[in-house]
Amino acid sequence: MPTAYFNPPECRRHEMGEGHPECPERLAAIDDWLIGSGLSQALTYVDAGPVDLQDVELAHTHGYVAEIGALLRGCAETGGRCALDPDTSANAHTWSAALHAAGAAVRATDLVIDGGADNAFCAVRPPGHHATRDQAMGFCFFNNVAIAARHALDRRGLKRVAIVDFDVHHGNGTEDIIAGDDRVLMVSLFQHPLYPYSGAVPKGSNMVNVPLPAYTRGAEVREIIEAMWLPALERFKPQMIFISAGFDAHRDDELGQLGLVEADYEWITLRVKAIADRHAQGRIVSVLEGGYDLHALSRSVGVHLRALADL
């Protein structure tokens, strides 16, 4: 089956102000690259509606979901802007965008489990991996990957899932949600120290956190993945793999100082895919996180998708 591609139009309407790096142009740049390269013709485009809030509460507290819902619906009603922290704000379309971003991740999970696609990529925003059980932060409102992973476990009956996070920033929200849940193995790498200044000490035995110093290059990252990620994933034998696909560890991205390039993202994707082929019937759902240099982002997503689609 072709790789399923989710790109809800609602995700383009959320914006956090002029000059903010997490902007609608990110999705436009990816679309332009896919069309220009011809890769769009090899993907199966799939629609997704808003997430069921009962699924959101698999990863977030009921109180948080009610609180953030009231705040964002208020922004939608007034047409104003709501600031949650110095980096994270909402406009009239943020509530809908957040619901559709998480909805795409859940719909992709169902589609892949049901055999409608071998794997899926969700080109969505706002991103999710900094959103904790009860707090929005770091451009994130709902933790899309954590919601999808818990949906696979609690709604669809899987016993073991893995989360792979290669964003330049530590996925503190995902760790907060799944630390100590033995049904989930999370492997991640991230620049440290860097926002959110966490992850050096894992919160649970089900975490493989790899903090990296600034200016770490691709060759070193590959050695670390071979030594630390892959053996843990092989032992765990996940039935499905979720990827927090942040591309801001690219050497051209100004929000971090790591040195990955497109070939490194292709290599990582192929290694993860090999694990999925051996243990998870090839089942992967990848969800966009960071990546703020538009050219580097679009090229990196392109090689990631080519690897997922066996092209």
C-alpha positions as CSV (number, residue, x, y, z in Angstrom):
1,M,0.0,0.0,0.0
2,P,1.3,3.5,-0.7
3,T,2.3,5.8,2.2
4,A,-0.7,7.8,3.5
5,Y,-0.2,11.5,3.7
6,F,-2.3,13.7,6.0
7,N,-2.3,17.5,5.5
8,P,-5.5,19.0,7.0
9,P,-6.1,22.5,5.6
10,E,-7.2,23.6,9.1
11,C,-3.5,23.3,10.3
12,R,-2.5,26.2,7.9
13,R,-4.8,28.7,9.6
14,H,-3.2,28.6,13.0
15,E,-0.5,31.3,13.4
16,M,1.3,32.9,16.3
17,G,2.3,36.3,14.8
18,E,4.5,37.8,12.2
19,G,8.0,36.5,12.3
20,H,7.3,33.4,14.4
21,P,9.3,30.4,13.2
22,E,6.4,28.0,13.7
23,C,4.4,29.4,10.8
24,P,1.9,28.2,8.1
25,E,4.6,28.6,5.5
26,R,6.2,25.5,6.8
27,L,3.4,23.3,5.4
28,A,3.3,25.3,2.2
29,A,7.1,24.7,1.7
30,I,6.6,21.0,2.1
31,D,3.7,20.9,-0.3
32,D,5.7,22.9,-2.9
33,W,8.6,20.5,-2.6
34,L,6.4,17.4,-3.0
35,I,4.7,18.8,-6.1
36,G,8.0,20.0,-7.7
37,S,9.7,16.7,-7.0
38,G,6.8,14.6,-8.3
39,L,6.7,12.8,-5.0
40,S,3.2,13.9,-4.3
41,Q,2.0,11.5,-7.0
42,A,3.4,8.5,-5.1
43,L,1.5,9.3,-1.9
44,T,-2.1,8.6,-0.9
45,Y,-3.7,11.8,0.4
46,V,-6.1,11.1,3.2
47,D,-8.6,13.5,5.0
48,A,-8.9,13.6,8.8
49,G,-11.5,15.2,10.9
50,P,-11.0,16.6,14.4
51,V,-9.9,14.3,17.2
52,D,-12.4,12.9,19.7
53,L,-11.6,14.7,23.0
54,Q,-11.9,11.3,24.8
55,D,-8.8,10.3,22.8
56,V,-7.0,13.5,23.9
57,E,-7.7,12.5,27.5
58,L,-5.8,9.3,27.0
59,A,-2.7,11.5,27.1
60,H,-3.8,14.8,28.8
61,T,-5.7,15.4,32.0
62,H,-9.5,16.1,31.8
63,G,-8.9,19.4,33.6
64,Y,-6.2,20.5,31.1
65,V,-8.4,19.6,28.1
66,A,-11.3,21.6,29.5
67,E,-9.1,24.5,30.4
68,I,-7.3,24.8,27.0
69,G,-10.5,24.1,25.2
70,A,-12.2,27.0,26.9
71,L,-9.3,29.3,26.2
72,L,-8.9,28.4,22.6
73,R,-12.6,28.5,21.9
74,G,-12.7,31.9,23.4
75,C,-10.0,33.1,21.0
76,A,-12.1,31.7,18.2
77,E,-15.2,33.5,19.3
78,T,-13.5,36.9,19.8
79,G,-11.1,36.6,16.9
80,G,-8.3,37.8,19.2
81,R,-5.0,36.4,20.1
82,C,-4.2,34.5,23.4
83,A,-0.7,34.3,24.7
84,L,0.1,31.1,26.8
85,D,3.8,31.9,27.2
86,P,6.3,34.1,25.5
87,D,6.8,31.5,22.7
88,T,3.3,30.1,22.4
89,S,0.1,31.9,21.4
90,A,-3.2,31.2,19.7
91,N,-5.4,32.9,17.2
92,A,-9.0,32.2,16.1
93,H,-8.1,29.1,14.2
94,T,-5.8,27.4,16.8
95,W,-8.5,25.3,18.4
96,S,-9.5,23.8,15.1
97,A,-5.9,23.3,14.0
98,A,-5.0,21.5,17.2
99,L,-8.0,19.2,17.0
100,H,-7.2,18.4,13.3
101,A,-3.5,17.8,14.0
102,A,-4.3,15.3,16.7
103,G,-7.1,13.9,14.6
104,A,-4.8,13.2,11.7
105,A,-2.4,11.3,14.0
106,V,-5.2,9.2,15.4
107,R,-6.8,8.6,11.9
108,A,-3.4,7.6,10.6
109,T,-3.0,5.1,13.4
110,D,-6.3,3.5,12.6
111,L,-5.6,3.4,8.9
112,V,-2.2,1.7,9.4
113,I,-3.5,-0.8,11.9
114,D,-6.4,-1.7,9.7
115,G,-4.1,-2.3,6.7
116,G,-5.2,0.7,4.6
117,A,-1.6,1.9,4.3
118,D,1.8,0.5,5.2
119,N,2.7,3.7,7.0
120,A,1.7,7.3,7.2
121,F,3.1,10.8,7.6
122,C,1.1,13.7,9.1
123,A,2.1,17.1,7.9
124,V,0.4,18.9,10.8
125,R,0.8,21.9,13.0
126,P,0.8,22.9,15.8
127,P,3.4,20.4,16.8
128,G,3.0,18.4,20.0
129,H,6.0,16.9,21.7
130,H,6.4,19.7,24.3
131,A,2.8,19.5,25.5
132,T,2.8,17.7,28.9
133,R,-0.2,16.1,30.5
134,D,-1.4,19.4,31.8
135,Q,0.5,22.2,30.1
136,A,0.9,23.8,26.7
137,M,4.4,25.0,25.9
138,G,7.0,25.3,23.2
139,F,4.5,25.9,20.3
140,C,2.5,22.8,21.4
141,F,-1.0,22.4,22.6
142,F,-1.9,18.7,22.3
143,N,0.7,16.0,22.2
144,N,-0.2,14.4,18.8
145,V,2.2,11.5,19.0
146,A,1.4,10.6,22.6
147,I,-2.3,10.7,21.9
148,A,-1.9,8.4,18.9
149,A,0.3,6.0,20.8
150,R,-2.2,5.8,23.6
151,H,-5.0,5.3,21.1
152,A,-3.1,2.4,19.6
153,L,-2.7,0.8,23.1
154,D,-6.0,1.7,24.8
155,R,-8.4,1.7,21.9
156,R,-6.9,-0.6,19.4
157,G,-5.5,-3.2,21.8
158,L,-1.8,-3.2,20.9
159,K,0.6,-4.3,23.6
160,R,3.8,-2.5,22.8
161,V,4.5,0.6,20.8
162,A,7.7,2.6,20.4
163,I,8.1,6.4,20.0
164,V,11.2,7.7,18.1
165,D,11.9,11.4,18.5
166,F,14.8,13.1,16.5
167,D,13.8,16.7,17.0
168,V,16.6,19.0,18.1
169,H,14.7,19.8,21.3
170,H,13.9,17.2,24.0
171,G,10.3,15.9,23.8
172,N,9.7,16.6,27.4
173,G,5.9,16.5,27.0
174,T,5.9,13.0,25.5
175,E,8.3,11.8,28.3
176,D,6.0,13.4,30.9
177,I,3.0,11.5,29.5
178,I,4.5,8.0,28.9
179,A,7.4,7.7,31.4
180,G,6.8,4.6,33.5
181,D,4.3,3.1,31.0
182,D,6.0,-0.2,30.2
183,R,3.9,-0.6,27.1
184,V,5.8,2.2,25.5
185,L,9.5,2.6,24.7
186,M,10.7,6.1,23.8
187,V,14.1,6.6,22.2
188,S,15.2,10.2,21.5
189,L,18.1,12.4,20.8
190,F,18.3,16.1,21.2
191,Q,20.8,19.0,21.7
192,H,21.6,19.6,25.4
193,P,21.5,22.1,26.9
194,L,18.8,23.7,24.8
195,Y,15.1,24.4,25.4
196,P,13.4,23.0,27.3
197,Y,16.6,22.2,29.3
198,S,15.4,18.7,30.2
199,G,16.0,15.0,29.3
200,A,19.6,14.5,30.6
201,V,18.1,12.3,33.4
202,P,15.3,10.1,32.1
203,K,12.0,10.0,34.0
204,G,11.5,6.3,33.5
205,S,13.2,3.1,32.7
206,N,11.3,3.0,29.4
207,M,13.2,6.0,28.1
208,V,16.4,6.0,26.0
209,N,17.4,9.7,26.1
210,V,20.6,10.7,24.2
211,P,21.5,14.4,25.0
212,L,24.0,15.7,22.4
213,P,26.4,18.6,22.6
214,A,26.1,21.4,20.1
215,Y,27.7,20.8,16.7
216,T,27.4,17.0,16.8
217,R,27.5,15.8,13.2
218,G,25.6,13.1,11.4
219,A,28.4,10.4,11.6
220,E,28.4,10.6,15.4
221,V,24.6,10.6,15.5
222,R,24.5,7.4,13.4
223,E,27.0,5.7,15.7
224,I,24.9,6.6,18.8
225,I,21.8,5.3,17.2
226,E,23.5,2.0,16.3
227,A,24.8,1.6,19.8
228,M,21.8,2.9,21.9
229,W,18.5,3.1,20.0
230,L,18.6,0.0,17.8
231,P,19.4,-2.6,20.4
232,A,16.7,-1.2,22.7
233,L,14.2,-1.3,19.9
234,E,15.2,-4.8,18.9
235,R,14.7,-6.1,22.5
236,F,11.4,-4.3,22.9
237,K,9.9,-5.7,19.6
238,P,7.3,-2.9,19.1
239,Q,4.1,-3.7,17.4
240,M,3.9,-0.2,16.0
241,I,6.3,2.7,15.8
242,F,5.5,6.4,16.1
243,I,7.9,9.1,15.0
244,S,8.1,12.6,16.3
245,A,9.7,13.9,13.1
246,G,11.4,17.2,13.9
247,F,13.8,18.4,11.3
248,D,15.4,21.3,13.2
249,A,18.6,19.3,13.9
250,H,19.5,20.1,10.3
251,R,22.7,22.1,10.1
252,D,20.8,24.9,8.3
253,D,18.2,25.4,11.0
254,E,18.9,28.3,13.3
255,L,16.9,27.1,16.3
256,G,19.5,24.5,17.1
257,Q,23.2,23.8,16.5
258,L,23.3,20.2,15.5
259,G,24.7,19.1,12.1
260,L,22.3,16.7,10.5
261,V,21.7,16.7,6.7
262,E,19.1,15.1,4.5
263,A,21.2,11.9,4.1
264,D,21.1,11.5,7.9
265,Y,17.3,11.7,8.0
266,E,17.1,9.2,5.3
267,W,19.5,6.8,7.1
268,I,17.5,7.2,10.4
269,T,14.2,6.6,8.7
270,L,15.5,3.4,6.9
271,R,16.9,2.1,10.2
272,V,13.6,2.7,12.0
273,K,11.7,1.2,9.1
274,A,13.8,-2.0,9.2
275,I,12.8,-2.4,12.9
276,A,9.2,-1.9,12.0
277,D,9.4,-4.4,9.2
278,R,10.9,-7.0,11.5
279,H,8.6,-6.6,14.5
280,A,5.6,-4.3,13.6
281,Q,4.4,-5.5,10.2
282,G,5.9,-2.3,8.9
283,R,3.5,-0.1,10.8
284,I,4.8,3.5,11.3
285,V,3.0,6.7,11.9
286,S,5.3,9.7,11.6
287,V,4.1,13.2,12.7
288,L,5.8,16.5,12.0
289,E,7.3,18.3,14.9
290,G,10.0,21.0,14.4
291,G,11.9,22.2,11.4
292,Y,12.1,26.0,10.7
293,D,14.4,26.6,7.8
294,L,11.9,26.2,5.0
295,H,14.3,24.8,2.4
296,A,16.0,22.3,4.8
297,L,12.6,21.3,6.2
298,S,11.0,20.6,2.8
299,R,14.1,18.6,1.5
300,S,14.3,16.6,4.8
301,V,10.6,15.7,4.8
302,G,11.1,14.7,1.2
303,V,13.8,12.1,1.9
304,H,11.9,10.9,5.0
305,L,8.9,10.3,2.8
306,R,10.9,8.6,0.1
307,A,12.3,6.2,2.6
308,L,8.9,5.5,4.1
309,A,7.5,4.8,0.7
310,D,10.4,2.7,-0.6
311,L,11.1,5.1,-3.4
